[in-house]
Amino acid sequence: MTYTGIDMDIFDFEELIADMLDITDEQREDDDFLQDEFYKKFNIEFDTAYEFAKNLLLHTVPIEAGLSKKHYHAFVSKDKPFMLMKTEAKAT
């Protein structure tokens, strides 16, 4: 089961995983490297993890974007001030 309305490209998830595992852009030039390293670390298929992350995303605390002032559910970089995987928070 996936939540509807989460509009994001898998590239956002790839950026999150690269940040999490300290994988460089050069290493990512090998199309399989990121997914292989992810599987080695977590023993989970990449596509399955992507679907899980999309569902988990809605359980993050909404944060406000600096410029637009919009609110997002987001996973953020561990050492940079930006969102890596996000979806706009719905007003309740």
Secondary structure, DSSP 8 states (H G I E B T S, - for coil): ---TT----HHHHHHHHHHHHT--TTGGGSTTHHHHHHHHHH---HHHHHHHHHHHHTTS--EE-TTT--EEEEEE-SSSSSEEEEEE----
